[in-house]
Every structure is written in C-alpha cells, then in structure tokens.
Amino acid sequence: MAANPTDARPAPGHQMASRWAAVLRTPLGAAAAALLALVLLLAILAPVLWTRRANAIDVGASLEGPSSAHWLGTNTLGQDVFYQVLVATRLSVQLALAATAIGVATGLILGAAPLVLGARAGRVVTAVVNLAVAFPPLLLALFFAVIFGVGEVGALLAMGFATAPTFARLTRTLVARIAGLDYIAAARLAGVGRIRLLTRHVLPNIGEPLIVNATTAAGTALLSFAGLSFLGLGVQPPDYDWGLLLANGLDAIYTRPAAAVAPAAAVVLAGSAFNLFGEALALSLGVPEVPAAAGARGRGRRRRNDVARTAGPERVRGDDPGRADQPDDREVLLVEDLWVSFPDGSTPVRGVSFALGRGESVGVVGESGSGKTLTALAVARLLEEPARVRARRLRLAGQDLLAAASRAQRHFLGTSAGMVFQDPMTAFNPVKRVGRQLAEVAAEHQGMRQRQAMARAVQRLREVRIPAPERRARQFPHELSGGMRQRAMIGMAVMGSPALIIADEPTTALDIIAQRQVLRLLKSIQAEGDAALLFISHDITVVGQVCDRVLVMYAGRIVENLPTAELLSHARHPYTQALLAAVPSMATDRTRPLAVVPGRPADPARLPAGCAFAPRCPLADTRCASLDPPLTADGEGRQVACWHADRVAADPVLAVNRDG
C-alpha cells in the first residue's frame, strides 16, 4: 500500500523542539539566550568560587574607591563590592524564579477555577481576579509585603501573589478557548473528571504561552524584588541581593558611584536577559503577550450562534412521543418539552420533543442558528452554566438525565452515548496520540488496564476501516487525513458500544468521497449494534440518505416531523419546501439563478410575536404574524407547525421563491 504523505510529518514533540530551536537561530533569540545563559551560569558558579572573598571583612580598607585590589571599591566593612555583586546573582535569580513559580502556580489555580469548580464558583474567583488585575503588580507586592512581613519569605510570597492575577487572567482566557473545543466535550461525555480534564487535556495545550509569559515575568519579578530589597522590605543583612547592594551603595553615590552603579547594571542586564528571551520566544512561536482583562468575556458564548429569543414558554402539541410513564423496551432516547435558555433571556431551544428507538435514525436539519447543535449538547448533558436546560422528560436508555450530575451519570453517559463532532481536528487533543485518546474511554469506564484499553482502541480503529490501525494508533491527529480522523472519531464514539450515537454534522469538512464513506460507516455501525442515531446536518439531502425520519428545526423549535421517504412528496411546511428547493439537481435549469431560502434567518434577539418564519414566507398573513402555530399531527405519522400546511400540500410551489 502506498505510504500516506502525512506519515512523513514530524510528531508534535519534534515539531515543538524544532520550533524552540528556531528561537536560537534568530539574532534576538541567540543574543538573549547567550545573555540569559551567562546570568544562570554566574548564579550557579559565583557563590562557589567567590563567596569567601565577597564576605571577607577588612576594616582597614573600609569605604575605599575602585582600585586594582578592589575593582568596584569596598563597603563599610571593607568587603569587596565586585565579588558581592557576582555572588548576589544566585539569591537575586533564585528569588525571582521562585516568585514567578508561585505566581504561575497560583494563577493556574485561579484561572482554571471556572473549569474545575464550575461556573458559579468560577465567577466569584474571576471577579476577585479582575479586581486584583486593576492594580499594578508592584503596588500589590507592597500590600502583601505589609501582610507577610519584612524579609525574604515575606517578599517572596508578596511578589508571587502579586504576579498571580496576571497569570490567572491569561490562564482563564486560554482555558476558555480550549474548553470550547470538541475534544474537551468528548472527554466530558466520556466521563473524564474535571481535574483529569485539566491536567491531561487542557494544560498540555496551553503550555507554550504560559512558558513564554513566565519567562518575561521572571525578568519583571527580578526588577520588582530588587525594588523591595532596596526599600528594606526584602532581603535583610547579613544576606544580600542586588537590591540591598544598591541601597547600600546609594549612600555614597557621589563619592563612590561604582558601588551603586554595578548592582543597578546587574539588575538591568539580568532583567533584560529574561525579557528579551521571552520576547524572542513570543516572536518565534507566535505566542501573544498577556491578553487584556476582557479576553475571557466571551465565555459561554461559543454556541451562541444558535441563540434565539422568545416571549415565553409554549406547550408542544400533537403526537406526544412519551406519554407513558414507563419506558418502552425499544426506547433509547426520549426528549419531551426540552428548553435551553441563557441568563440574558434568550431561548435557543424551545419545547423540542422527539423519541428514538433501537436501530432508528432521526435527522435534524435547519439553517445555522436553528438550535440543532444545542439540542444535541443538551441531550448529551454537555451544556454547563450559564446555559440552563430544562425539560418535562429527558431519558436515555431508561435513565433520567435530568437528575443531578454525578460520577455515576457521567459513567452512564460515557458508555450509553457516543458523540461524533463536526471537525475531527478539534475533536482530538492535538498533543496526544490517537490510540491513547480512544483507550482513555475504555480505561475510564470499563476498568481496563492500559494494554487492554490500547488493544481495544486498535480493534475499534480496524472496525472503522482505518488501514494499519496499530501504526495509526501511535500517530498524532495531524498525521491522519481528514477522512481518517473522522473515522477515528467514530471509533472513539463507539468504544463503549453505545445505545445512542449523536453525529453533529460529521461530514461538513469532508470531500464528497470521504463524506460517502463516513455515511456508510455510520449506518453499518448503527446496524451492527442496533443503536439509535441522531444525525444533525444543515444538508437536507444528506439526512435523506441516512435517516428514517426528519425533524426540521427553525428558530429553536421543530416545525416539521415526517418520514424521510415522504420528504419530497409530503413536506408541508414552507421552510421545508424552501430547503428542498435550494438543493440543485441534474434537472436544475442552469440558465436561472440558484434557488435560495428568501430573506434572512430569524434574529435571535428579536423573534416576531407569531410564526418566526413569517417574515420569509410568501404565504404569511396577519394570523401568522400574530400567532405561532402549534406542532400538529395529521394522523398519518407526520407533524407540521404551519397555519397554511394544507395550501402547501396542495401546491408546494406556492411556498417556494424559486427565483431567489
């Protein structure tokens, strides 16, 4: 078999090493690295080589100026200032690095609080961080120095906690961006705990910007620590750092300037080494500086393209898919009167009801913003605050999903439901091998050891028709083609033999050949496991190829529900007819413009009082503008929410603006 051209790509570890090595090939990076290496080498060797000479007291040589015996002169005890400046390198650098480590660690804890503690506690922590960021770090350091007391330990804690808000803000922004990706949602669905989610899936993907900003922060901490010692709040005699030496030398700045200039120059050079190296890293790695405080204001809005606003709740009428209190033996999923809302009053999902049985496939179609994805995420319990999910009943394989989230529920969801996301590149963690990510599901929910879990992962890759599965399992996501990544994503979704497979636009990013392969694979896996399939797409023709029934959504609610076989002949909603007409075929007249759904999708912030589709509908009248039609059954297994469904059934052309 011909080798896949992607096989030649280096693994992320090699790519990262080469990117970091590229820093040294730039003039700025090479110069900064050399200067930083000199500072660190001096910090290691200077105390070993010259501590004795630096601490030697010679009262007879007190307060001498520069000479061949003492290059920078002496202090009041006759100690050599030059050797003291060299020896002070270790303590100055140690304290700066330790303060930076405390700041980074504290910032990670505070910045990751919304992910680890949940949205409510996270908002409290975020409010405290935002308040602290408003103050300059040095001012915070002075405040904490008063609390922790004078001395090295107090100054160390003061500088560490003063640096923490900046890193908390950065971490919060980075975590918010990562937390919105599909592979985090997949890990949650697999039942991965919050701490493990943070350490295994989030932190490895935000390491570079944290390292870059920590390098720059170390230089700033060195300057600030010298300032605290200069003010008498930091290092105390008989110990000394550059700040204390500067304070001692300042008394005789006019008679012996070298004693003050030398430690000041050392502070500037060492601080510049850290800052320049950090800047070189940022330029070479493409990592931004610490973002503005508003960087994370968009949390919870990653799905807001599906948001719609409504004046109040409505009852869904027509066929009730779950009137019986006891679940049917064949029932897999029951969704009854599902609502998703946000604190601003928007309601992107309004009263959605449907049911799936074993072996049944249901497609959900509609334009972007219709609420398809939010419906799926609500079913999979992947929506967190500020989103609010409520329903009369939400049941999967006989289990109530509206009960309080627990480890048992996560385990149940991880084994009973599998989710295939739209973009497999974001559905996989880019820094972990494909096989390990699949094996994590088996290890988490089936108690398998690592070797057993990996063997099962390879087996699943083979079952989804990935060639050389053993080799592919050892590769990273970027080393697989788009079609292979999507098949591997399907393999991850069925690691636990789920009763329900949720496929959220799984073919959007694929070419037509890969799309056909993925659709066939989904159908074959569903048939083999007798699983239910909830297939979400904006392409109504794709849904027609894989689904038994179609749910058409518009503005957060189901406007039509009918068998796929009757889609072309019995669709009675003007929106459904418009979607069908917008799909070109071999018989489409190429001399005329392609048909489109007239008008614009409903504005999420300003839904009309009546039918949301009325502004775009050629059949709309005053009744449509004032009253929202209920979803009504026709007695033949179909449902439609339209006041003019009979007119559309009699003459579908009336409901379509074929001229666009």
N, C-alpha and C positions, 0 to 999 in steps of 0.2 A: 504494500500500500504506500502511496506517495506520502512523503512527510508533510505535515501541516506547516505552512510557512510561519505560523505563530510559535512553533516549537523552538525556533531559534532565538526567541526573545529572552532576555535575561530575567531571572526571577526578581521580585521586588526587593529582596535583600541585596542582590548585586546592583540593581538599579539605584538603590538608596546609597550604597557605598560609592558608586561612581559619581553620583550627584554631589556627595560630600567631598569626594576627591577633587571634583571640578572647582570647588571653592579655592583650593590651593593653587590652581592654575591661573587665577586672576591676579593682577598686580596688587589690588587691595587685599585680597584674601591671603596672598603669600606674605605680604608685609605685616599684616595684622597677626597672622599665625606665628610668624617669627618673633614678633614683639611679645605676644602672649606666652609663647614657649620660653622665652628668656625670663619673663616675670615668674612663671611657675617653677622653672629650674632654680632661679635665685631663691624662691621661697623654700625649696627643699634643701638646698646646699648651704645657704648663707648661715643659718644657725649652727650647722655642724662645723663649719670652717672658722667662723669669726665671733662666736658668742663670747669666748673668753676675752678676746681683745676689745670687744664692744663694752663689756661690763667692767673692765679693769679700771680701778679708781686711782687717780694721780692728782692729789690736791694741789701739788706744786705746779701743775700745768692747767689749773682752772681758768676757764674763760679765755683761752688762747684763740687767736685767729688762725686762718689757714696757714699751713706750713708743710715742709716736706715730711715731717713726722706725723702731722695730723692734717690731712688734706682739706677737711672742712672745719677744722678747729675743734674745740672741746666745750663741754658744758660746765656747770658749776662744780661738778665733782671731778673734773678733768677727764671724763670719759670721751672717747673718740666718736665724734658725731657721724663721720663717714661710715664706720662699721656699724653703728647703731641703726643708720638708715637701711643698710643692707640686711641686718638681722631682723629688723621690724617688718620686712617683706612678708615673712611667714605669718605672723599674727594678723597683719592687715588683710592679707588674702584669705586666710582661714576664716576670719570673722565675716568677711564679705560673702564668701561662698556658703558659710553656714546660715547667714541671714537670708540669702537667696533661697537656700533649700527649705527653710522654714516657710518663707513666703510662698514658694511654689506648692509645697505640700498643703498648706492651709488654703491657698487659692483653689487647688484642685478639689478639696473637700467642699468648700463653699460653692464653687462654680458648678459642681456636679450634683448639688443638693436637689434641684428640681427632678433630676433623673432618678436619684437614689431614694429620696424621701417622699416623692410625689409632688403634685402641683401645689397643694395648699401650703405645706411646709416650705417648699421651694420658693414660693412667692414671698414669704416672710424673710428668708435668707437673702433673696435677691434685693428686697427693699433695703436691708441693712447694708449690703454691698454697695448699692447705688448711693446711699448716704455717705459711706466711707470714701468712695471714689471722688466725691466732690471736694475733698480736702487734699492738699499737696502731701506726698508721702513723708517729706521731712517734718512737716507740721504734725502729722500723725505719729512719727517717730518720737518727737519731743513729748507729745502727750503720753505715749506709752512708757517713755523713759521715766517720767514722773511716777507712773504707777508701779513699774517693775523695780525702780531704784537705780542708783548710780552703780556703775561697774560693768564688767564685760558681759556678764549673763543678762543683766537688765537691758543693756544696749543691744545685745544680740536679739533678745525677744522683741524689743521695741522695733528694731529695723525689720525683723521677719514679719511681724504682724502689720507693720506699715506698708510693706510691699504686697501683702496678701490680697487686698482689694483689687489691685490691677490685674493680678493673675486670675482672681475669681471672675472678673469681668470677661477676660479673654477665654477662660475655660467655659464659662456659661455660653458664650457666643459659639464656640467651636462645638460644644456638646449639643447645642440646639440644632446646629446644621447637620451633625451626624445623626442625631436622634430621629430626624425626619426621613432618613433613607430606608429603603425597603428591607435591607438585611437586618436592621435593628427590629423592624416589625416582625420579620420572620423568626428572629431569635426569641422575641417575646411570645409569639404564637407557639414556639417550641417549648415554652415554659422556662426559659433561662431566667434565673433570678436577677435582681437589679444590680447587686454587687458584681456578680459574674459578668453581667452585660456590660458594666462599666469597665472592668479590668480586661476583658477578653475582646470586646468588640468596639468600644469607644476610644479608650486611651491609646491603643496602638495606632489609631488613625488620626490622632491629634498631636502626636509626639513631636513632629518637626517644628511646628510653630511655637510650641511650648519651650523647646530647647533653644530655639533662636532667640526668643524673648527673654529667656532665663539668662542667656549669655550677656545680653545687653543690660539686663537688670543687675547682674553681678558687678558690672562697672559702676552703675549708679549707686549700688549698695556700698561699694568701696569708698566712693566720694562722700556719701552720707555718713558712713561710720567714722571716717576721719573728722567730719564736722562735729559729731557727737563727742569724740575724744578731745577735740580742740576746745569745746565748750565745757569740758570737765565732767561730762556725763558718761563717757565711755571707759576706755582702758585707764586704769589707775596705777601709779607707781607702786612697786618697782618695775612692773611690766611697762612696755611702751609699744605704741604703734606709730604710724606716720602722723596721725592727727595730734597725738600727745607731743611728739618731737617738734611739730610745727608750732604748737602752743609755747613750748619751752624756748624755741629759737626766736619767737616773735618779740620777746622782751628786749633782745639786743639786735633788732633788725637793722638799725642804723650803724652800729659798730661792727657787728659780725653777721652780715646778711646771709652768708653761705649756710649757717646753721638753720635758717628758716626756709631758704630757697630750695635746699636739697630735698627735704621731705615733701615740700609742696610739689616739686617737679616729679618726685616718685609717685605721688598720688595721681597726678595728671597723666603720666605715662602709663601707669598700670590701668587706670580707668579707661584711658583711650584704647589700650590693647583689647580689653573686653568689649567695649562699644564698637570699635572698628571691626573686630572679628564677627560680632553679632550682625553688623550691617552687611558684611561680606556674605555671611550665611543667608541672610534675607534676600539679597540680590541674586545669589546663585540658585537658591532653592525656590525662589518665587514666593516666599512666605511674607505676608503683610505684617506691618507693625501692629502693636496692640490696638484693637479697634476702639471706636468711640463708645461711650456709655450706652448709646442707643442701639448697639449692634445686635442685641438679642430681643429687641422689642417685637420681632415678628414671630415669637414662639407661639405654637398652637395654630399658626395660620397657614401651614403648609398644605392643608387640604381646603383652604377657603375658596378655591375656585368652584367648589360645589355648594357654596353657601347661598341660601335663598331666605327671604324674609316673608313671614305670613302674619296675618292679623290675629289668628287664634287657632286652636285645635279644631279638627273636624273628624267625624266618625266615618270610617270606610264602610261603605255599604256593598251589597251584592253578595256573592258567594263567600262565605266565611271559611277559610281553609282549615280552621282548627276549632270548630265548635265543641268537639268532645273534650272533656277534661283529661281523659286518659289517652296517651299517645298510641297511635296505630303501630302494629308490629313493623310495618314497612316504612313508617315515618322516619326521616333523617333530620329534617330541619323544619321548624315551624316558626314563622315570623308573623306576629299579629299586632297591628297598630304600632309600628315602630316609628319613633320620633328621635331626631338628633337636633339638638339646639345648642346655641352658644350664649354667653352672658350678654352680648350686645342685642339679643332679641332675635337674631337670625335663626331660621329653622331650615337647614338644607335637606332634611328628610322629613316628610310629613305623612304620617299614617300609612306606611307601607305594610302590606300584608301579602304573604305568599307561603307556599309549602313545597317541600321536595321529598320524594320518596326514594327508596333504594333503586339504583340504576337509572334514575330520572335525571335529565339535564334541562336546566332552565337558563335562558339567556336574558340578560338585562341590557337594553340598548337605550341610547339617547345621546344628545349632544354633550359636550363638556359643560359641567356645571349643573347637570340634571340630578346629581345625587347618587349616581351608581356606585362609585368607589366608597363613599361614606357609608352606604348601606352595607357593603361587604365588610368594611372595617368594623362597623358596629356589630355585625353578626360574629366576627372573629374576636370581639372584645379587645380590639387594638386601639380604640379611641380612649384617650385619657383627658383629664381636665385641661382646658376649660370646656371641652365638649361634654354635653350631658346626653346620655342615652336613656330613653325610657320606652317601654312597650307594655302592652297588655300581656303578651306572652312571647318569650324568646327561648326556644327549646331546641337542643341539638342531641340527637340520639337518646331522647327521653330525659335528658338532664336540663334543669333550669339554669340558663345562662345569666339570668337577672340577679341571682344570688350574689352575695358579697364575694369579691375576688379572693381566692385563696390558692395555696400551693396545689391543693387537690384539683381545683378548677383549671389551673394552668396545665397540670399534667393531663387532665381530661381533654382540654382543647388541643394540646400538643400531639395527642395520639388519635383524636377523633376528627380533627380538621387539618387540612393542608392547604397552603396558600401559594399560588403561583403569581408572582408580581409582573408588572408590565416591563420593567427594564431589568434584565438579569445582571447587568453590570453594577447596579446599585443594590440588587437583592443579595449579592455576595459580598462578604467582607474582603476588601482588596488585599489585605496583608496576611490572609490565612489561606492555606491550600484547600482546594475544593473538597477533597476527601475528608479532611478534618471537620469541615463545616457540616457535611452530611452526617458524619459519625457522631457529632455532638448531640443530634436528636436522639439517636439510639442510646447513647450513654446517659443522657438526661432522663429519658422516660422508660427505658427498658432495662436499665441497670447493667448494661453490657460493659465489659472491660474494653480498654482502648483497642486491643487487637480484634476482638469480636465486632465492635462497632465499625472499625475500618473495613473489615471483611464485608459487613452488610452494606456499607456505603459503596464499595466496589460492585457488589451484586446489583444494587439499585442503578448504578451508572450503566451497567451492562443491560439491565432490563429496559432502560430508556434509550437503548441503541446508540450508546456512545462507544466508538471503537477504542480498543486498547484501554479499557477502563482502569486497569491497575496504574498505568502511566498517567492517565488524565487525573486520577485521584491525587497524585503527587504534585500536580501543577496548580498555579495560581489562576484566579478567574480571568485575568487579562490574557492568559496564554490559550484560552479557548475561543473559538469563533462564536459569533452571536447565537447561531442555532444550537451549538453545543452547550453554551451557557444556559440557554432556555431549557434544554432537555435536562441538564443537571439540576436546574431549579425545580423542574417537575419531579426529578428523582428525590430531591430533598423534601418536597411536599408529601410524597408517598412513603417516606421512611417508616412511618408508624402505621401503615395500612389504614388510612383514614376513611371514615364513613362519608365525609363531605370534602370535596375538592373545590376551592374557590379560585378561579382563574381571572385575574384582573387585567384585562386587555393584554394577554400573553403574546400576541402576535404583532403588536403595533410596530415594534422596532425591527421586524424581520422582513427579508425579501419574500417574494411570493412562493418560492420553492421551500424555503425554511418554514414559512407560515403553514404550508400544506402539511409538512412533516410533523410539525408540532400539533396541529389539529388532529391528525390521525393518531398520534401518540396519546393525546389526552383521551380520545374516545376509546382506544384499546385498553388503556389503564383503567378507565372507568368501567368498562365492560368486564374486565377480568376480576376486579374487586367488587363489582356490584355497588359501586359508590355513587353518591349523588354529586352532580356537577353544577355549580353556579358560575356561569360564564358571563363576564362583563365585557362589553365592547361598544364602540361607537359605530361599528360597521354592521349594519343590519343583515348584510348578505353573509358575513362570516358566521353570525349567530344562526342563520338558517341552515348552515352546513353541519352544525354540531349539536343543536339543541332540539328538544321535543316541544318546548313551549317558550314563548317570548313575552317578556314584560317590557313595555315601552314606558320609560320614565321621562317626565318633563317637570322642571321647577320643583323637584323634590318629591313628587308623588307619581304613582303608577296611573297612566292614562289609558292603557290598553293591555289586556292579557288574553292571549289566544294561542292555539297550537301553531307550531311552525309550518306545518303542512297547509294551513289556511291563511298564511301571512299575505300571499299575493291575491288571494281570492276573497277573503272575508275581513280584511283590515277596515275598520270603520271610523277610526279617529283621523281627522285631517292631518295631525302631526305625523302619524304613522305613514299615511299616504305620501306626505311630503318627503319623508326619509327614503321611502322606496323609490320615488320618482327621481331623487337626487343621485341614484346609483346608475351609472352608464352601463349599457349593454351593447352587444354586437348590432342590435337593431336601432341604436340611438342615431338620430339624424345629426350627422357631423356638420351640417351647414348651419345649425342653430346653436345658440349658447347652451352650455350645460345647465340642467335644471338645478336650482338651489332651494333650500327652505327659505321662504321670503322673510324679510325682517331680521331682527336681532333676537338672540335668546333673552329670556326674561331677566331684568335687572335684579340681582339678589337683594338689593336694598329697597326696591320699590315694586313689589309684586302688585298687580291690579287686584281690585276687590273681587272680581269674578274669576272667570277662567284665565289662567296665566298665559294660555296660548292665544287668547282672543286678539291681541294687537297684531298677530301674524297670520290670523286665519281669515280666508276670504269668505267664510260662512258666518262669521261672528255678527251678532245683533245685540240689541240692548240687554236682552236676557243674559247673554254670555258675559257682557261687561259688568253685570251686577251680581250674578250668582255663579258660584263654582259648581260645575256638575259633579254629582257623585259617581263613583265607580259602580256601574250597574251590570248585573249578569243578564244574558239573553236567554238563559235556559238551555243552551247548547254548548256549554263549556267555555264561553267567551265572556269577557268583561270589557266595558269601554266607559270612559268618562267624557261624554260629549252630548250636548243638547241636540246636535244635528246628525247623530250617528246614522239614522235612517236615510237621510239625504245622501250621505257619503256612500252608504251601501248601495243605494240606487244608482248613483252616478259618481264614482270616485274622482273623475276629472274635475268636479266642482271644487274639491278640497285641495287641489294642487296648482300652484302657479308655475307651470312648466316653462314659462319664458324667463324665469328668474326674476 
